[in-house]
Amino acid sequence: MHAPQTPGPAPGHARTKLDLLYHDVLGEVASLVDRLETVSTSLDATQQQIQAVADTQQVLPQQLARHLVTSLEATAKPIHQQHQQAIRAMLDATESRLDHLTQETAQCARITHHAGRRMALIATVIGGAAGVLGGLLAGLALGQWLIA
């Protein structure tokens, strides 16, 4: 005997609704999976960008230090050269003045030496003449004293 059947939709019709429901749920699941894949891809790209920014932030101080050193060296080199040129010019001027002063001092020393020699010669001549004159006067005085 047959089991009693419950009244309801036809067996083919129920299967179609269930298929439609499965199909709808699978579509939603597929949509969610696609969205998750998109978010995952976007998250990977964002993570790579964040990593690139982090790498840049780590390298940036070193690059900045190198750039600063290069800039300071480039700036300091002309200043150093100008400084050396200014010192060289001052030393050359001082050397020239000292050479001129040395020459004038040597000339003054020669003049003083010659003047000293002349004065010594004049003093010798005057001293000799005075000695001769003194001797003559002493001789005359002695001669008058002896004669008288």
Salt bridges, closest charged atoms under 4 A:
ASP92 OD1 - ARG88 NH1 3.84
GLU104 OE2 - HIS100 NE2 2.57
